[in-house]
Amino acid sequence: MTKLLLCLVCAFALGAAMLQLRQQELELRYRSAWYQEQIEARQGKIWNQQLQIATYTSPSALAKTIGPELELVPASNLPGGAADWTIPRGERENRSSN
């Protein structure tokens, strides 16, 4: 009789623990779905902002704003060959010494 009672108590405890774990799983799924929706909403907002920035900074929009008469000059003169980024630094120095 005591073994049967002990088995029933253990089964009840195990059932209660399983129900608690299932409830926690449901709460975690709800939270993760809510966070995912928040992330997607904010990501959509960021994409719209990026689209607006790209529209305002497109070459045609900048040409309309600035105009064709703009002449850009470098802020400072670079040493000879420094602007050629396609040649590695060591090879550039060897070419300039020859």
N, C-alpha and C positions, 0 to 999 in steps of 0.2 A: 504493500500500500504506500509506503513512504517513497519507494522508487518511482511509482506512478505519479505521485504528487510532485516529486522532484523533477521528473520529466515534463510534467505539465507546466511547472513554474519556469523551467528553462525554455520550453517552447514559447511560452508567453513573453518572456524576456527577449528571446530571439526575434519574435514577431514584432514586438515594440521597437527593437533596435532597427529592424528592416524598414518599418514604416517611417521612422525618424530619418534614416538615410535616404529614403525615397523622397521625403519632403524636402530635405536639403538639396537633393539633386534638382527637383523642380524649381526651387528658389534660385539656384545657381544658373539654371538654363534661362529663367526669366531675366535675371540680371544681365547675363551675357548677351541676350537678344536685345535688351534695352540699350546696353552700351554699343552694340553693333549698329543699331539704328542711329544713335547719336553721332557715331563716327562717320557714318555714311552721309548724314545731313550736313555735318561740318565740312566733310570733304567736298560735297557738292557746292557748298558756299565758296570754298577756296578755289575750286575749279572755275566758278563764275568770275571770281575776282581776277584769276590769272588770265581768263579770256578777255576781260576788260582791259587789263594791262597790255596784253598782246595787241589788242585793237588800237589802243592809244599810242603804242610805240612801234607800230608797223612802219616800214620804210615809206610807204605812200602817205601815211598820216603825218609822219615827221617832215616829209618833203613839203606838204601843204602848210605846216606850221612854221617851219624854218625858212623855206624858200630856196630857190636854186642858187642864189647869190652867195651863199655861205661858203667861205674858203677856209678849210681847216689846215692848220699848220701844227707841227709837233711842239710841245711845250719846251723841249730842250733838244739840242742836237746830240745824236748818239755817236759814239766813236765808230770809225770805219769797220764795217762788217758785223757790228754788234746786232744789227737789225735782222741779220740772216739767221733765223732760228732753225733752219733745216740742216745746218751743219753743226755737228757736236763741237763743244768748246775747244777740246784738244786739237781737233783737225783744223779749226778756224785759226788757231794760233800758229799751227805749222804752215798753213797756206799764206798767212800774212808775213811770215818771216822769210819765205822763199822768194 
